[in-house]
Amino acid sequence: MISLLMFLRSLVICSYLAIIYCASNQVPSLRMVFFPTLGAFSFLFIHREGHIKDIRRIIIGAIIAATLGSLFYTIDTGVLSFFATAILTISLIKLFQWNAAPILAVSLIPYFSHPVTIWALPAAVMASLVGLVLTLWFLGKIEQFTWITRLDPNLRKMTSLIMRTDSQPVTGITQETRN
């Protein structure tokens, strides 16, 4: 059963992703702001909400990886540069214990999006992740309202009463069909 607070977080994050996606489609200079791994970062940050040090380290790691990928892509667009970007990013993830797989994906974005300038991707990654953190911060402030936290257990009780059924469990049906 999903809690009201988790549902609220998911709704706000999905709204943020939709807004960033729409903005990146409408304004050509914002195309680098939206990237699919932003969704992965969103999911990761929702579950690490109380660990601001981890989130800060992951954002710094993502910016470093995006810069590294852009630099190597600017030097050479070939497979050796791609391989060097991947192996160096994985080494940095292990060395600094960032524990966030989307960091590797961010470093490889230049090879698929072909940025015009070397700073476009790191700036886009920084802007979108800072926007994500600000969205989560704002959401945390909303969750501090006492009426929301009082509403959550009451809704859980109400939905558990609604969802309760008197039907036989699936394991019982399976057992009867075997006999």
Secondary structure by P-SEA (a helix, b strand, c coil): cccaaaaaaaaaaaaaaaaaaaaaaaccccccccccaaaaaaaaaaaacccaaaaaaaaaaaaaaaaaaaaaaaacccaaaaaaaaaaaaaaaaaacccccaaaaaaaccccccccccaaaaaaaaaaaaaaaaaaaaaaaaaacaaaaaaaaaaaaaaaaaaccccccaaaaaaaaac
